Amino acid sequence: MTVEPGLSASAGLQETGAGSYGQVCNPHETSALIVYPPGSTEALSIAHSTQACGNPKIGQLQVKGFGA
């Protein structure tokens, strides 16, 4: 998908709460999501307060399909 300058695109993001995993999650407070736009090596920081799992074997986020 190509997004022309001045236009935008979006994608759904599903988040599973850290509390769903119990202590194996090793929960930590967070204040932002770090996003790398396609084709970019520069990260964007998006304010988002939540608890994230410190256990790298647990995936809490799932990105749905992109759309314009």
C-alpha positions as CSV (number, residue, x, y, z in Angstrom):
1,M,0.0,0.0,0.0
2,T,1.4,3.4,-0.9
3,V,0.2,6.5,1.0
4,E,0.7,9.7,-1.0
5,P,2.0,12.8,0.8
6,G,-0.8,14.5,2.8
7,L,-3.0,11.4,3.0
8,S,-3.2,8.9,5.8
9,A,-3.8,5.2,6.5
10,S,-4.9,3.3,9.5
11,A,-4.7,-0.2,11.0
12,G,-6.5,-1.8,13.9
13,L,-4.5,-2.7,17.0
14,Q,-5.6,-5.3,19.5
15,E,-4.1,-5.2,22.9
16,T,-4.3,-8.0,25.5
17,G,-4.0,-6.7,29.1
18,A,-1.0,-7.7,31.1
19,G,-3.2,-8.9,33.9
20,S,-4.5,-11.7,31.7
21,Y,-1.2,-13.5,32.0
22,G,-0.5,-13.3,35.8
23,Q,3.0,-13.0,37.3
24,V,4.6,-14.9,34.4
25,C,4.1,-11.7,32.4
26,N,6.4,-9.7,34.7
27,P,4.2,-6.5,34.2
28,H,5.6,-3.0,34.0
29,E,3.9,0.4,33.7
30,T,4.4,2.0,30.2
31,S,3.7,5.5,28.9
32,A,4.0,5.0,25.1
33,L,3.9,2.8,22.1
34,I,7.0,2.9,19.8
35,V,6.1,2.6,16.2
36,Y,8.3,2.3,13.1
37,P,6.4,3.4,10.0
38,P,7.0,1.2,6.9
39,G,10.3,1.9,5.2
40,S,11.5,4.1,8.0
41,T,14.3,3.6,10.6
42,E,13.0,6.5,12.7
43,A,10.6,5.6,15.5
44,L,7.5,7.5,16.5
45,S,6.4,7.6,20.1
46,I,2.6,7.5,20.7
47,A,1.4,8.3,24.2
48,H,-0.4,5.2,25.6
49,S,-0.4,4.4,29.3
50,T,-0.8,0.7,30.1
51,Q,0.9,-2.3,31.6
52,A,3.2,-4.2,29.4
53,C,4.7,-7.7,29.9
54,G,8.4,-7.8,30.5
55,N,8.5,-11.4,29.4
56,P,9.6,-11.4,25.8
57,K,7.8,-14.7,25.2
58,I,4.4,-13.0,25.6
59,G,3.0,-11.0,22.7
60,Q,0.3,-8.5,23.8
61,L,-0.2,-6.6,20.5
62,Q,-1.7,-7.7,17.2
63,V,-1.9,-5.4,14.2
64,K,-4.8,-5.9,11.9
65,G,-4.9,-5.0,8.2
66,F,-4.1,-1.6,6.9
67,G,-6.6,0.6,5.1
68,A,-6.9,4.1,3.7
